[in-house]
Amino acid sequence: MGKQRFRYSASILKTSHLFATIGVLLTILLGSLLLLELPDIGEQGFSQLYLDEQGNVPFELHLIALCLLLGCVVAFVNRQVRLELDSENLTIHIPRLTGLGLMGFTTGNHRIPLNTIQKVELIPVTGFRNMAQALQHSKLSLVTERRTYRLQPYHFLKEGQPDHRIGIGSAFGKPKTRVEALIREAPFVKALSGFMGNVDFTSTPTDRTGPLANHFNLLKHKGMVLQLFLLAALGAYALVDYILLTNYLVVGELPLWPFVSTGLLAGVFGNQLGKGAPGAERFGLTALLCLIALAATYPGLQRYTLMVSPEPLPIAYDSTESGYFEHSRYPAIDQRESSIPEYWQSLPAREVYTFFLHESGLGFVLIDMATVYEKSRAFYRARQ
């Protein structure tokens, strides 16, 4: 029998299911961006989508780029993991940067003569509530006289063979009766058992011990699932609208009652949805829902203002000093502590300047600063 090669995958999902899941999440995110910004996106230049008022790339975009870079590095390192098996040796190449060592698995480069392996032991984990966790923590132990090598038996795909991994529907199934059967049918386990028919090949199911052994499965409680969905939806909205509304300046005092009302409503709603769940999970998730709801209230008030007052009003403000503008009917615009002090200092004081304003009817107004930021970018570019 010739040499067989196996490549590693960090996911236990079939490639098509994994890409479909990522595609759905990206579609939802991009769709939200387009829907929320649809009225203005055609009027903005391409540079306005990623530059701040000073013409610099914001810190958030640098952070996203760093996360993408790290993700690419991790994906590249995982692609370097490989096993080679023939009638005489098992060769292991697992870079330490994969992080598998933190989970108790073997890393590094090893060449193991098959005649030195005294025992092969499958250790399926049955204490978890779903298949994904069970397969992730199950081990294959190769016991030699010198040391024990531990690998993830299900994560290695045989080159040139169909994808053996499970679909997304099976990932949340109960693992107790299936995890051992799935591991035994994994390509690497089958190939190893074929080469080592005369070696003690045992299976020792293990219940997961420790704080996660009997943890409550949120995905089995319909109310908790709905709370998780609300958390994801509110969190995505808060993040997306916060980014999209950076051109709008809130002037005046925000009312307190929308925040109090939202927090109380989220608390009551979360508590009702969590009935039947353990107290720690129930109140912990409810508290998290309250915090996310409070965070989403701020951009929600901005979005409400743009809905009730879609057309901005040109209002003439008096410049009483550098970066400070007053009007008899509307709240003052104070830009003395802004990040573009040189631009405000370049404007003559005691002059009249027009700002575009959206009235909320709740005691505060929104100032559309897009024109101001465009002028400030031109100002800083001219100084370079």
N, C-alpha and C positions, 0 to 999 in steps of 0.2 A: 504494500500500500504506500503510495507516494506521500510527499509532504503536503500537509493541509495548513492553510493560513486563515486566521481569524482576526477581524478588526473589531474595535470597541465602539459602542454607542452608549452615551450617558443616559439616553432615554429608553424606556421599555416599550414605547409606542412605535408602531410601524411608521416609516418615514412619511407616507402619504397622510396618515392621521395627524402626525406632528405638524406638518406643513399646513394642513387644513386648519388646525387649531390656531396656529400663529397667524395665518391669513385672516381668519375671522376677527381676531383681536385687533389686528392692524386696520382692517376695514372699518371696524367700529370706531377706532380712534380717529382715522383720517376722515370718516364720514362726519363725526362730531365736529371736527375742525372746520370742515367746509360748510356744514349747516349753520354753525354758530357765527361764522364770519362771512357768510354768503353776501350780505348787503354791501360789504366794504372791500372784499378781497380783490375785486376787479379794478378798484380805484387805486390800489396800492402798488407801488413799484416793488420789484423783486427784492431789492435791498432792504426795504422796510419790514420785510417778513423776518429778518434775522439780525438787524442792527438796532442798537438802542439810540437814544437821543443824541449821543455823542459820536455816533458812527462806529461804535465798537460792538463786537460780538458779545452778547450777555453771558454771564457766568453759567446760567442754566444750560445754554447750548454747549459750552465747553464741558460741562458735567455729563451731558448726554453723549457727546462724542467720546469722552473717556470711558463711559460704560460700554459703548459699542466696541471700542478698541479692546477693552478687557474681555468682552464676550468673544471677539474674534480670536484673541490669544488663547482663551480656554478651549475654543472649538478646534484651533490648530493643534494644540497640545493633545487633545483627545484623539485627534486623527493619527497621532504618532503611536498610540497604544496598539500593540499587536501581539499575537501569539502564533507560534509555529510549532506544529506537531508532526513527528514522523515516528517510525518504528523504534527509534533509539532515544530521541531526546524531545524535551519540551523546552522551547525557548520563549522567555518572557521579556517583553520590552514595555515597561510602563513608566513614563517620566514622572518624577515626583511632583511636578507642578500640576498634575491632574487633581491633587487633593484626595485621592483615594486612600492614602495612608491615614488621613484623619478619621476615616471610617473603619479602620482596622484591616484594610486590604494590603496586599503586598505591592510594593512599588520598586522600581529599579530594573536593572538588567540581570537576568538569571538564565543559566542553561542547566536544566535538570535531566540527567540520564534517567530514563524510565525504570531501569533496573534498580535504582536507589530508592524508588518510592515504595514505602512499606504499606501505606494505607491511603485510600481515597474516601473522603467523607463528605457527603452532602448534608448541609445544615439549613433546611428550609425553615423560615420563621413564620409562625402561625399566630403570634399574639396581636398582630396588627388587624385593623378592621377592613382594609382594602388591599387589593392585589398589588397596586403600584408600590406601596410601602413594603409589603412582604417580599416582593421580588428584589427590591432595591437593597434590602438588608440581608438577604439569604447569602450563604457562603458555600464555596467549594474548597475544602482543605486538602492539600497534598502533604502527607506526613513522610518526611525522610529522617534519616538518622541524625542529620545535622540541624534541621529546622523544619518549620511548618509554613507552607505557602498558602495564602488565602486569596481567592479570586471571586469575582462576581460571576456565577455560572450562566446567568441568563443574558448578559449584556454583550456577549461576543457573537458576531455574525460571521458565518462561514463565507469566504470570498467565492463568488460565482454561484451562490445558492440563493433561493428566495428568502425574503425577509420573514423570519419566524416569530417576530414579536407580536404582542397583542394589540387590539384596537382600543380606542378611547372608551368605548362602552364597557369593555372588560376590565379596564384599569381600576374601576371602583367596585368591582364585584367582591364577594366574600372569598378570602384566600384559603380558608382552612382546609377545604377538600381538594383544591386545585393546584396550589402552589408547588407541591412536591412533584405532581405529574408534569407540570410545565417545565420545571427545572430538569427533570430526567429526560425530557424530549428536546432540550436545548442542544443545538448542533455541537458545541464544544464538549458537553457532557457525554453525548452519544459517541463522538469520535474518541474521547479519552477511554471510555469503557470498552470500545472495540479494540484498542491497542493494549489494554491492560486487563484482559479477561481473567488472568490468574491472580490478580491482586484483590485483597479484601476491599470491596466497594460497598460502603454502608451508607445508610440514610438515618440521620438523627434529628427529627423535628424538634424545634426549640420555640417555647413561648417567649416572646419579648418581655424582659423584666425591666423594672425601673419605672420612672414616672410616666412613660408613654405606653406602658403595657396595656392598661385598661382605660385609656383615654376615651372620652366621649367623642363619637364621630359626628361632627356637625352636619355632614352630608346626608345623614340618615334622618334628620329632623327637618321637616318641611319648613317650619318657621325659621329655623336657623339658616337654611338655604336661602330663603327670601331675604333675611337680614344680610347675608354675605353678598347677595346680588345688589341690594340697596347700598351697601358700603362701597362696592366696586363702582356703581353708577354715580353716586354722589362724589366719590373721590376723583373719578375721571372728569366729571363736570367741573368740580372746583379747580382742578389743575388746568384743564383746557381753557375755561373761561378766564381764569386768572392770567394766563399767558396772553390770550387774545385781547383782553381789555386793558393792557398796560398803557395804551395811548390815552386812556381816560383818567382824569384826575378828579377825585372826590373832594368837593369843597363844601364846608359846613359840617355840622355834627350829625353823625349817623344815629338814627333812633335806636334805642335799646330793645324795644318790644319785639321786633322781628327775630332778634337773636334768642331772647328768652322764650318766645313762642316756639321757635324751631327746635330749641333744645328740649323743652318740655314735651312737645309732640313726638320727637324722636325717642325720648325716654319711655313714654307711655306705649308707643307703638312697638318698640323693641322688647319691652317687658312682656307685652301680650304675645308677641310672636315666639318668645322664648319659653313659654309655659311648657312644662314637662321635661325641660333640660336641667342638668345640674346647676346649682347656684353660681358656681365660679364662671362657667361658660355663659350662662344666661346674663348675669349682670356685667361680666367683662365685655361681652359683645355689645350689649346695650350701651355701655359707657363709650365704647369706641364709635358706635353709630351716632351718639350725641355729639362727640367731638368732630366727626366728619361733617355732620349736618351744620354745626356752627361754622366750620370752615367754608362750607358751600354757601352760607347765607350772604357773605360779603359780595362775592361776584354775582350772586342771585339778585341782590339789590341793584347792582349796576345794570344787569341785564333787564330788570324790571323797568328801570328808568328809561333805557333805550326803547323799550316797547311802548311805554305810555307817551314818550316824547321822541319819536323817531327822527323828526327834523330839528336840527340844532338852531338855536336862536343866536344871531350875532349881537353881542352885547358889548358896548363901549365901556371899558374900565379906565379909571384914572391911575396913572403911575405916580404914587406918592413918594416912593423911594425905589432904589434899585432892587428889582425882584419882588416888589410888593404893589398890588393893584387893588383898588377899592371901587365899590359901586354902592349907590344909596339903597338899592333894593335887594341885592344879592350878596352872598358871603364873600369876604375878601379872598384874593388869591395870593398866597404867601409862598414865594419861590426863593426866599433868601437862603434857605438851607439846602437847596437842590444840588444835584451833581454837576450842574453846568453854570457855575457862578460867573465865569468870564462872559458867557453869552448875555446874561441878564445885565451885567455891568456895562456891556457895550450899548445897551438901549438907553436913549436919553430919558432922564427923569422928568416928571411934570408934563408928560405927554399922554395922549389918549390912545389906547390899544384895544383892538377888537378881539374878543375870545368867543368861541362857539360853545354854547351852553345848552345842556339838556336838563329840564326841570323834572324832579321826581315827585313833587307834591308831598314829600315826607320830611322836609326840613333841610335837605342837602341838594346839591346840584352836581352834575357831571360836566367837566370841561373837556372838550375834545382837543387834545394837545398835539394831534398829528401834524398840523401846520407848523406849530411852534418847534416841534422836534426836527422837522425837515429843515427849517431855517437854521436851527442850532447846528445840525450836521454840516450844512453848507458853511456856517461860520467857522467851525473847527477845521474843516477841510481847507478853507482859505488861509488859515493860520499855519498850516503845515508847510 
